[in-house]
Amino acid sequence: MWAGQQSNMKVLGKDELQVAEQVLLQHLPKSYKVYGFIHGINRNKPTTQQVVADSWPDFKVIICRPDPMKCTITNQMTMELTEDQLKVAEIELEKYLPRSQQMYGFVVLRNRVKSDPAQIFVDKWPHFSVVFCKPFCKQENDPFRIIFVFATNEAVLEETIRKSSLIDWTTYFGLGINNSHMEIFKKMVSEKNVPCRKISVCHRMRLEDISKLPPIDSSGISLSSLDESHIGLVSQTWKFVEHEGADGMIHRMISNFPSCCVLDADGRPVSWILTYNSCAMGMLYTLLEHRGKGYAKVLISSMAKRHHALGLPVYCFIEEENTTSYRLFTNLGFTEDPSYRKAWFEFN
């Protein structure tokens, strides 16, 4: 529904949006787009839009428009991408591979699986220089809801950070950035006197050609996918298990993204690998008593082939100090740009 005159419109609150959804349901399919938008808002889908009506409760016109309270500063410098624009962004980000690998991977999965609610912002459209992936946090201080940044222009990135409100420097947030952007963020941290801690620095390993995978003998090994009954097992062996939200993150990964595991004779996982929301393979782990049997090679090879078959990028991040995993992936045909590092930080 649309009207050219938007003055004296009533902004609908939470309870009114529930009523509006039921009214619009009666006008399907004519009301399909607005109904779908309000349906999402009523189920906590993050948005920078507001809904207004010409009158209440007997409205004749209802409009979805930018919320000035949420978009005043941010949208002067950036814009949030719609579902259709995200499909175009995937094609554009592919042109910048491998530099855009993490952002590209996130958008690829986002366009196929609506599991991790997040907002994607760009400095301009369609020819963007900066992309921000900002997760929707259900709880404060969630260390697993990390902002991803990709930029092709350092000056535009710095200007975007300074003049937009995409980053709230007064609250806790995590950040994943290319090492080439680190000086910009160091400068901002110093200027704003914000506490900052480095979580990890990683190699980015890619398998550019699936045919480069060496033949792996998996005979006698029972392979399967993880399910929700395995969340506790995976969580308790993860290095970040003590953080609140670890179980939730692993639940989302197992429920929505590819995984692979080796089962013992009783059908219990003894080795596994998962997929992050950025499409990176990770959390590779083998129980101590089952190490040295070649399970990791089998899992990496199987997961790489599965990603490739699904049209997903095949890559991972390996912490600099994890030389064992680095050698393992290198021996399986994964390569890196020696000048590139991915760094993760937490602020406040």
C-alpha contacts under 8 A as a table, 3 or more apart, distances in Angstrom:
res1	aa1	res2	aa2	distance
1	M	31	S	6.78
1	M	34	V	7.28
1	M	61	V	5.91
1	M	62	I	5.84
1	M	63	I	6.58
2	W	61	V	6.24
2	W	62	I	6.66
2	W	63	I	6.09
3	A	6	Q	6.92
3	A	61	V	6.59
3	A	63	I	7.74
6	Q	9	M	5.85
6	Q	54	D	7.80
8	N	54	D	7.21
9	M	52	V	5.78
9	M	53	A	5.47
9	M	54	D	4.90
9	M	55	S	7.07
10	K	52	V	5.14
10	K	53	A	5.21
10	K	54	D	6.26
10	K	55	S	6.56
10	K	56	W	7.56
11	V	50	Q	7.09
11	V	51	V	5.91
11	V	52	V	4.33
11	V	53	A	6.67
12	L	15	D	8.00
12	L	16	E	5.49
12	L	17	L	5.99
12	L	50	Q	7.70
12	L	51	V	5.76
12	L	52	V	5.63
12	L	53	A	7.18
13	G	16	E	5.20
13	G	17	L	6.05
14	K	17	L	5.25
14	K	18	Q	6.66
14	K	42	N	7.61
15	D	18	Q	5.24
15	D	19	V	6.66
16	E	19	V	5.08
16	E	20	A	6.07
17	L	20	A	4.87
17	L	21	E	6.11
17	L	38	I	6.80
17	L	42	N	7.02
18	Q	21	E	5.30
18	Q	22	Q	6.75
18	Q	42	N	6.66
19	V	22	Q	5.32
19	V	23	V	6.39
20	A	23	V	5.05
20	A	24	L	6.04
20	A	38	I	7.91
21	E	24	L	5.21
21	E	25	L	6.10
21	E	35	Y	6.02
21	E	38	I	6.24
21	E	39	H	6.37
22	Q	25	L	5.06
22	Q	26	Q	6.89
23	V	26	Q	5.55
23	V	27	H	7.21
24	L	27	H	5.16
24	L	28	L	6.77
24	L	31	S	5.96
24	L	34	V	7.88
24	L	35	Y	5.71
25	L	28	L	5.58
25	L	31	S	7.47
25	L	35	Y	6.71
27	H	30	K	5.88
27	H	31	S	5.58
28	L	31	S	5.10
28	L	32	Y	5.65
29	P	32	Y	5.04
31	S	34	V	5.78
31	S	35	Y	5.75
32	Y	35	Y	5.14
32	Y	36	G	5.97
33	K	36	G	5.22
33	K	37	F	6.30
34	V	37	F	5.08
34	V	38	I	6.24
34	V	63	I	7.67
34	V	64	C	7.22
35	Y	38	I	5.29
35	Y	39	H	5.93
36	G	39	H	4.95
36	G	40	G	6.31
37	F	40	G	5.27
37	F	41	I	6.49
38	I	41	I	4.98
38	I	42	N	6.12
38	I	51	V	7.99
39	H	42	N	5.30
39	H	43	R	6.58
40	G	43	R	5.19
40	G	44	N	6.58
40	G	45	K	5.24
41	I	44	N	5.18
41	I	45	K	5.03
41	I	46	P	7.00
41	I	47	T	7.33
42	N	45	K	7.37
45	K	117	P	6.97
46	P	117	P	7.16
46	P	118	A	7.35
46	P	119	Q	7.50
46	P	136	F	6.55
47	T	119	Q	7.99
48	T	66	P	6.07
48	T	67	D	5.73
48	T	70	K	5.73
48	T	71	C	6.45
49	Q	64	C	6.41
49	Q	65	R	5.33
49	Q	66	P	4.26
49	Q	67	D	4.70
49	Q	70	K	7.93
50	Q	64	C	5.73
50	Q	65	R	5.53
50	Q	66	P	5.95
50	Q	67	D	4.91
51	V	62	I	7.05
51	V	63	I	5.65
51	V	64	C	4.60
51	V	65	R	6.46
52	V	62	I	5.69
52	V	63	I	5.30
52	V	64	C	6.56
52	V	65	R	7.84
53	A	56	W	6.95
53	A	59	F	6.09
53	A	60	K	7.63
53	A	61	V	5.64
53	A	62	I	4.31
53	A	63	I	6.32
54	D	59	F	5.78
54	D	60	K	6.62
54	D	61	V	5.48
54	D	62	I	6.61
55	S	58	D	6.14
55	S	59	F	4.70
55	S	60	K	7.30
55	S	61	V	7.86
56	W	59	F	5.39
59	F	62	I	7.05
66	P	70	K	7.95
66	P	71	C	6.75
67	D	70	K	5.45
67	D	71	C	5.96
68	P	71	C	5.08
68	P	72	T	5.25
69	M	72	T	6.21
70	K	74	T	7.68
71	C	74	T	5.22
71	C	75	N	5.10
71	C	76	Q	7.78
72	T	75	N	6.04
72	T	76	Q	6.70
73	I	76	Q	5.36
73	I	77	M	7.00
73	I	163	K	7.44
73	I	164	S	5.54
73	I	165	S	5.93
74	T	77	M	5.66
74	T	78	T	5.67
74	T	79	M	7.41
74	T	163	K	7.94
74	T	164	S	4.63
74	T	165	S	4.96
74	T	166	L	6.12
75	N	78	T	4.68
75	N	79	M	5.23
75	N	80	E	7.91
75	N	164	S	7.59
76	Q	79	M	7.90
76	Q	164	S	7.28
77	M	123	D	5.88
77	M	124	K	7.82
77	M	160	T	6.26
77	M	163	K	6.80
77	M	164	S	5.62
78	T	121	F	6.08
78	T	122	V	5.34
78	T	123	D	4.31
78	T	124	K	6.26
78	T	160	T	7.61
78	T	164	S	7.17
79	M	121	F	5.31
79	M	122	V	5.59
79	M	123	D	6.49
79	M	124	K	6.76
79	M	125	W	7.91
80	E	119	Q	6.61
80	E	120	I	5.59
80	E	121	F	4.33
80	E	122	V	6.62
81	L	84	D	7.91
81	L	85	Q	5.52
81	L	86	L	6.05
81	L	119	Q	7.53
81	L	120	I	5.71
81	L	121	F	5.97
81	L	122	V	7.34
82	T	85	Q	5.07
82	T	86	L	6.14
83	E	86	L	5.17
83	E	87	K	6.80
83	E	111	N	7.63
84	D	87	K	5.42
84	D	88	V	6.90
85	Q	88	V	5.09
85	Q	89	A	6.07
86	L	89	A	4.78
86	L	90	E	6.16
86	L	107	V	6.86
86	L	111	N	7.03
87	K	90	E	5.26
87	K	91	I	6.87
87	K	111	N	6.62
88	V	91	I	5.31
88	V	92	E	6.43
89	A	92	E	4.97
89	A	93	L	5.92
89	A	107	V	7.72
90	E	93	L	5.23
90	E	94	E	6.20
90	E	104	Y	6.17
90	E	107	V	6.01
90	E	108	V	6.27
91	I	94	E	5.26
91	I	95	K	6.98
92	E	95	K	5.47
92	E	96	Y	7.38
93	L	96	Y	5.37
93	L	97	L	6.95
93	L	100	S	6.13
93	L	103	M	7.62
93	L	104	Y	5.57
94	E	97	L	5.41
94	E	100	S	7.28
94	E	104	Y	6.45
96	Y	99	R	5.85
96	Y	100	S	5.46
97	L	100	S	5.07
97	L	101	Q	5.70
97	L	104	Y	7.96
98	P	101	Q	5.07
100	S	103	M	5.56
100	S	104	Y	5.68
100	S	150	F	6.35
101	Q	104	Y	5.11
101	Q	105	G	5.92
102	Q	105	G	5.06
102	Q	106	F	6.23
102	Q	148	F	7.90
102	Q	278	S	5.62
102	Q	279	C	7.53
102	Q	280	A	7.48
103	M	106	F	5.13
103	M	107	V	6.26
103	M	131	V	7.95
103	M	133	C	7.54
103	M	148	F	6.89
103	M	149	V	7.31
103	M	150	F	6.56
103	M	278	S	6.81
104	Y	107	V	5.23
104	Y	108	V	6.05
104	Y	278	S	7.71
105	G	108	V	5.07
105	G	109	L	6.32
105	G	277	N	7.86
105	G	278	S	4.76
105	G	279	C	4.90
105	G	280	A	7.22
105	G	312	L	7.51
105	G	313	P	6.58
106	F	109	L	5.35
106	F	110	R	5.99
106	F	277	N	5.87
106	F	278	S	3.84
106	F	279	C	6.05
107	V	110	R	4.84
107	V	111	N	6.01
107	V	278	S	7.61
108	V	111	N	5.34
108	V	112	R	6.64
108	V	279	C	7.79
108	V	312	L	7.16
109	L	112	R	5.14
109	L	113	V	5.69
109	L	277	N	6.92
109	L	278	S	7.08
109	L	279	C	6.51
109	L	312	L	7.78
110	R	113	V	5.30
110	R	114	K	5.80
110	R	115	S	7.49
110	R	116	D	7.55
111	N	114	K	7.23
113	V	256	N	7.11
114	K	117	P	7.19
115	S	252	R	7.20
115	S	256	N	6.55
116	D	135	P	7.73
116	D	252	R	7.59
116	D	277	N	7.21
117	P	135	P	6.36
117	P	136	F	5.68
118	A	133	C	6.71
118	A	134	K	5.55
118	A	135	P	4.08
118	A	136	F	5.12
119	Q	133	C	5.87
119	Q	134	K	5.14
119	Q	135	P	6.21
119	Q	136	F	7.29
120	I	131	V	6.97
120	I	132	F	5.65
120	I	133	C	4.61
120	I	134	K	6.26
121	F	131	V	5.66
121	F	132	F	5.05
121	F	133	C	6.51
121	F	134	K	7.81
122	V	125	W	6.97
122	V	128	F	6.02
122	V	129	S	7.42
122	V	130	V	5.50
122	V	131	V	4.57
122	V	132	F	6.38
123	D	128	F	5.80
123	D	129	S	6.48
123	D	130	V	5.52
123	D	131	V	6.94
123	D	160	T	7.00
124	K	127	H	6.28
124	K	128	F	4.95
124	K	129	S	7.45
125	W	128	F	5.56
128	F	131	V	7.33
129	S	151	A	5.52
129	S	152	T	5.18
129	S	153	N	5.84
129	S	156	V	6.93
129	S	157	L	7.64
130	V	149	V	7.44
130	V	150	F	5.82
130	V	151	A	4.30
130	V	152	T	6.55
130	V	153	N	7.27
130	V	156	V	7.12
130	V	157	L	6.00
130	V	160	T	7.95
131	V	149	V	5.85
131	V	150	F	5.16
131	V	151	A	6.27
132	F	147	I	6.99
132	F	148	F	5.85
132	F	149	V	4.83
132	F	150	F	6.65
133	C	147	I	5.58
133	C	148	F	4.99
133	C	149	V	6.47
134	K	146	I	7.25
134	K	147	I	4.94
134	K	148	F	6.87
134	K	166	L	8.00
135	P	145	R	5.68
135	P	146	I	6.61
135	P	147	I	6.46
136	F	145	R	7.41
137	C	140	E	6.87
137	C	142	D	6.98
137	C	145	R	6.46
139	Q	142	D	6.13
140	E	172	Y	7.38
141	N	172	Y	5.47
141	N	173	F	6.80
142	D	145	R	5.73
142	D	173	F	7.65
142	D	244	E	7.21
142	D	245	G	6.49
143	P	146	I	6.87
143	P	173	F	7.18
143	P	174	G	6.18
143	P	243	H	7.45
143	P	245	G	7.65
143	P	346	E	7.64
144	F	174	G	7.51
144	F	245	G	7.13
144	F	246	A	7.47
144	F	249	M	7.02
145	R	173	F	7.63
145	R	174	G	6.75
146	I	173	F	6.74
146	I	174	G	4.52
146	I	175	L	5.21
146	I	176	G	6.60
147	I	173	F	7.52
147	I	174	G	6.05
147	I	175	L	4.77
147	I	176	G	6.15
148	F	175	L	6.10
148	F	176	G	5.01
148	F	177	I	6.42
149	V	175	L	7.86
149	V	176	G	6.65
149	V	177	I	5.71
149	V	178	N	7.78
150	F	177	I	7.34
150	F	178	N	7.51
151	A	154	E	6.80
151	A	157	L	6.30
153	N	156	V	5.44
153	N	157	L	6.22
154	E	157	L	5.01
154	E	158	E	6.24
154	E	181	H	7.21
155	A	158	E	5.25
155	A	159	E	6.22
156	V	159	E	5.06
156	V	160	T	5.98
157	L	160	T	5.11
157	L	161	I	6.21
158	E	161	I	5.19
158	E	162	R	6.17
158	E	184	I	6.40
159	E	162	R	5.14
159	E	163	K	5.96
160	T	163	K	5.40
160	T	164	S	5.57
161	I	164	S	5.75
161	I	165	S	7.53
161	I	166	L	7.20
161	I	167	I	7.18
164	S	167	I	7.67
165	S	168	D	6.47
168	D	171	T	6.05
169	W	172	Y	7.68
169	W	192	K	7.72
169	W	194	V	7.17
169	W	347	F	7.89
169	W	348	N	7.86
170	T	194	V	7.91
170	T	348	N	7.22
171	T	347	F	7.73
171	T	348	N	6.09
172	Y	346	E	7.29
172	Y	347	F	5.51
172	Y	348	N	4.78
173	F	346	E	5.84
173	F	347	F	5.52
173	F	348	N	7.17
174	G	344	W	7.22
174	G	345	F	5.69
174	G	346	E	4.28
174	G	347	F	6.29
175	L	344	W	5.63
175	L	345	F	5.23
175	L	346	E	6.21
176	G	342	K	7.01
176	G	343	A	5.76
176	G	344	W	4.52
176	G	345	F	6.59
177	I	181	H	6.58
177	I	182	M	7.20
177	I	342	K	5.89
177	I	343	A	5.50
177	I	344	W	6.55
178	N	181	H	5.61
178	N	182	M	7.07
178	N	340	Y	7.35
178	N	341	R	6.23
178	N	342	K	4.92
178	N	343	A	6.35
179	N	182	M	5.25
179	N	340	Y	6.72
179	N	341	R	5.35
179	N	342	K	5.77
179	N	343	A	6.22
180	S	183	E	7.28
180	S	340	Y	7.94
181	H	184	I	5.65
181	H	185	F	6.84
182	M	185	F	5.31
182	M	186	K	6.08
183	E	186	K	4.97
183	E	187	K	6.14
184	I	187	K	5.23
184	I	188	M	6.42
185	F	188	M	4.96
185	F	189	V	6.03
186	K	189	V	5.08
186	K	190	S	6.17
187	K	190	S	5.19
187	K	191	E	6.19
188	M	191	E	5.09
188	M	192	K	6.04
189	V	192	K	5.29
189	V	193	N	5.62
189	V	194	V	5.18
189	V	195	P	7.45
189	V	196	C	7.38
190	S	193	N	5.02
190	S	194	V	6.89
194	V	347	F	6.80
194	V	348	N	6.27
195	P	347	F	5.66
195	P	348	N	5.05
196	C	345	F	6.86
196	C	346	E	5.82
196	C	347	F	4.50
196	C	348	N	6.37
197	R	345	F	5.60
197	R	346	E	5.40
197	R	347	F	6.50
198	K	201	V	7.95
198	K	343	A	7.58
198	K	344	W	6.15
198	K	345	F	4.44
198	K	346	E	6.57
199	I	343	A	7.63
199	I	344	W	5.34
199	I	345	F	5.21
199	I	346	E	6.92
200	S	319	E	6.61
200	S	343	A	5.86
200	S	344	W	5.41
200	S	345	F	7.31
201	V	319	E	5.80
201	V	320	E	6.18
201	V	341	R	6.51
201	V	342	K	5.66
201	V	343	A	4.40
201	V	344	W	6.47
202	C	317	F	5.69
202	C	318	I	5.05
202	C	319	E	4.14
202	C	320	E	5.25
202	C	341	R	5.59
202	C	342	K	5.15
202	C	343	A	6.34
203	H	317	F	5.55
203	H	318	I	5.13
203	H	319	E	6.23
203	H	320	E	6.28
203	H	336	E	7.00
203	H	338	P	8.00
203	H	340	Y	7.14
203	H	341	R	5.39
203	H	342	K	6.58
204	R	315	Y	7.21
204	R	316	C	5.95
204	R	317	F	4.68
204	R	318	I	6.57
204	R	336	E	5.86
204	R	337	D	7.52
204	R	340	Y	7.35
204	R	341	R	6.67
204	R	342	K	6.94
205	M	315	Y	5.49
205	M	316	C	5.33
205	M	317	F	6.12
205	M	318	I	7.39
205	M	329	F	7.59
205	M	334	F	5.61
205	M	335	T	5.26
205	M	336	E	4.85
206	R	314	V	6.09
206	R	315	Y	4.25
206	R	316	C	6.65
206	R	334	F	5.07
206	R	335	T	5.38
206	R	336	E	6.30
207	L	210	I	6.50
207	L	212	K	7.78
207	L	314	V	5.60
207	L	315	Y	6.05
207	L	333	G	6.35
207	L	334	F	4.58
207	L	335	T	6.49
208	E	314	V	7.40
208	E	334	F	7.56
209	D	212	K	5.56
209	D	213	L	7.89
210	I	213	L	5.81
210	I	304	A	7.53
210	I	305	K	7.06
210	I	308	H	7.32
211	S	214	P	7.84
212	K	332	L	7.60
212	K	333	G	5.59
213	L	301	S	6.96
213	L	332	L	5.58
213	L	333	G	5.69
214	P	332	L	6.21
214	P	333	G	7.48
216	I	297	K	7.32
216	I	298	V	6.38
216	I	301	S	7.46
217	D	298	V	7.60
218	S	221	I	5.48
218	S	298	V	6.28
221	I	262	V	6.81
221	I	263	L	7.65
222	S	262	V	5.65
222	S	263	L	5.43
222	S	264	D	7.29
223	L	260	C	6.90
223	L	261	C	5.68
223	L	262	V	4.78
223	L	263	L	6.21
224	S	260	C	5.70
224	S	261	C	5.35
224	S	262	V	6.46
224	S	263	L	7.09
225	S	258	P	7.61
225	S	259	S	5.32
225	S	260	C	4.48
225	S	261	C	5.66
226	L	230	H	6.32
226	L	254	I	6.27
226	L	259	S	5.98
226	L	260	C	6.25
226	L	261	C	6.33
226	L	269	P	7.83
226	L	272	W	7.90
227	D	230	H	5.70
227	D	231	I	7.41
227	D	254	I	6.09
227	D	255	S	6.85
228	E	231	I	5.48
228	E	251	H	6.58
228	E	254	I	6.65
228	E	255	S	6.76
229	S	232	G	7.35
230	H	233	L	5.33
230	H	234	V	6.33
230	H	269	P	7.85
231	I	234	V	5.35
231	I	235	S	5.96
231	I	247	D	6.74
231	I	250	I	6.39
231	I	251	H	6.14
231	I	254	I	7.67
232	G	235	S	5.05
232	G	236	Q	6.07
232	G	247	D	7.26
233	L	236	Q	5.51
233	L	237	T	6.73
234	V	237	T	5.58
234	V	238	W	6.49
234	V	250	I	7.65
235	S	238	W	5.29
235	S	241	V	5.75
235	S	246	A	6.75
235	S	247	D	6.08
235	S	250	I	6.92
236	Q	241	V	5.89
237	T	241	V	7.29
237	T	285	Y	7.87
238	W	241	V	5.41
238	W	283	M	7.27
239	K	242	E	7.88
240	F	243	H	5.75
240	F	246	A	6.86
241	V	244	E	7.78
241	V	246	A	5.73
241	V	247	D	7.77
242	E	246	A	7.56
243	H	246	A	5.87
244	E	247	D	7.71
245	G	248	G	5.09
245	G	249	M	6.25
246	A	249	M	5.25
246	A	250	I	6.30
247	D	250	I	5.20
247	D	251	H	5.97
248	G	251	H	5.01
248	G	252	R	6.30
249	M	252	R	5.22
249	M	253	M	6.32
250	I	253	M	5.00
250	I	254	I	6.08
251	H	254	I	5.33
251	H	255	S	5.92
252	R	255	S	5.21
252	R	256	N	5.91
252	R	257	F	7.78
253	M	256	N	5.52
253	M	257	F	5.32
253	M	258	P	7.83
253	M	274	L	6.98
253	M	275	T	6.36
253	M	276	Y	6.25
253	M	277	N	7.08
254	I	257	F	5.94
254	I	258	P	7.19
254	I	259	S	6.57
254	I	274	L	7.13
257	F	274	L	7.60
257	F	275	T	5.84
257	F	276	Y	7.48
257	F	277	N	7.62
258	P	274	L	6.47
258	P	275	T	5.81
258	P	303	M	7.70
258	P	306	R	7.84
258	P	307	H	7.70
259	S	272	W	7.47
259	S	273	I	5.82
259	S	274	L	4.44
259	S	275	T	6.21
259	S	303	M	7.13
260	C	272	W	5.67
260	C	273	I	5.53
260	C	274	L	6.64
260	C	299	L	6.36
260	C	302	S	7.50
260	C	303	M	6.47
261	C	269	P	5.95
261	C	270	V	7.28
261	C	271	S	5.48
261	C	272	W	4.07
261	C	273	I	6.44
261	C	299	L	6.76
262	V	269	P	5.51
262	V	270	V	5.82
262	V	271	S	5.20
262	V	272	W	6.38
262	V	295	Y	7.11
262	V	299	L	7.62
263	L	266	D	7.46
263	L	267	G	5.06
263	L	268	R	5.04
263	L	269	P	4.44
263	L	270	V	5.89
263	L	271	S	7.47
264	D	267	G	5.27
264	D	268	R	5.40
264	D	269	P	6.39
264	D	270	V	6.43
265	A	268	R	7.47
269	P	272	W	7.03
270	V	286	T	5.91
270	V	287	L	5.55
270	V	290	H	6.85
271	S	284	L	7.58
271	S	285	Y	5.58
271	S	286	T	4.08
271	S	287	L	6.24
271	S	290	H	7.84
271	S	295	Y	6.71
271	S	296	A	7.26
272	W	283	M	7.59
272	W	284	L	5.70
272	W	285	Y	5.60
272	W	286	T	6.59
272	W	296	A	7.79
272	W	299	L	6.87
273	I	281	M	6.96
273	I	282	G	5.88
273	I	283	M	5.55
273	I	284	L	4.38
273	I	285	Y	6.70
273	I	299	L	6.65
273	I	300	I	7.42
273	I	303	M	7.75
274	L	281	M	5.81
274	L	282	G	5.37
274	L	283	M	5.89
274	L	284	L	7.01
275	T	278	S	7.88
275	T	279	C	5.74
275	T	280	A	5.65
275	T	281	M	4.54
275	T	282	G	5.87
276	Y	279	C	5.27
276	Y	280	A	5.32
276	Y	281	M	6.29
276	Y	282	G	6.73
277	N	280	A	7.34
279	C	312	L	7.13
279	C	313	P	6.86
279	C	314	V	7.82
279	C	315	Y	7.78
280	A	313	P	7.85
280	A	314	V	7.10
280	A	315	Y	5.44
280	A	316	C	4.71
280	A	317	F	7.04
281	M	303	M	7.90
281	M	314	V	7.49
281	M	315	Y	6.27
281	M	316	C	4.97
281	M	317	F	7.72
282	G	316	C	6.38
282	G	317	F	7.38
284	L	296	A	7.32
285	Y	296	A	7.64
286	T	290	H	6.47
286	T	291	R	6.10
286	T	295	Y	7.57
286	T	296	A	7.28
287	L	290	H	5.51
287	L	291	R	6.59
288	L	291	R	5.51
290	H	293	K	6.54
291	R	294	G	7.45
291	R	295	Y	7.54
292	G	295	Y	7.72
294	G	297	K	5.62
294	G	298	V	6.63
295	Y	298	V	5.14
295	Y	299	L	6.19
296	A	299	L	5.13
296	A	300	I	6.14
297	K	300	I	5.28
297	K	301	S	6.09
297	K	328	L	7.45
297	K	332	L	7.66
298	V	301	S	5.27
298	V	302	S	6.05
299	L	302	S	5.09
299	L	303	M	5.95
300	I	303	M	5.19
300	I	304	A	5.95
301	S	304	A	5.18
301	S	305	K	6.27
301	S	332	L	7.76
302	S	305	K	5.28
302	S	306	R	6.23
303	M	306	R	4.96
303	M	307	H	6.11
304	A	307	H	5.22
304	A	308	H	6.17
304	A	314	V	5.77
305	K	308	H	5.07
305	K	309	A	6.10
306	R	309	A	5.05
306	R	310	L	6.21
307	H	310	L	5.14
307	H	311	G	6.24
307	H	312	L	4.83
307	H	313	P	6.45
307	H	314	V	6.14
308	H	311	G	5.13
308	H	312	L	5.58
308	H	313	P	6.66
308	H	314	V	6.69
309	A	312	L	7.50
315	Y	334	F	7.81
317	F	342	K	7.87
318	I	322	N	6.62
318	I	325	S	6.97
318	I	326	Y	6.52
319	E	322	N	5.37
320	E	323	T	6.99
322	N	325	S	5.74
322	N	326	Y	6.38
323	T	326	Y	4.90
323	T	327	R	6.18
324	T	327	R	5.36
324	T	328	L	6.24
325	S	328	L	4.87
325	S	329	F	6.14
326	Y	329	F	5.47
326	Y	330	T	6.08
327	R	330	T	5.03
327	R	331	N	6.02
328	L	331	N	5.30
328	L	332	L	6.52
329	F	332	L	5.04
329	F	333	G	6.65
329	F	334	F	5.47
330	T	333	G	5.34
330	T	334	F	4.87
330	T	335	T	6.21
331	N	334	F	7.25
336	E	340	Y	7.81
337	D	340	Y	5.45
338	P	341	R	7.86
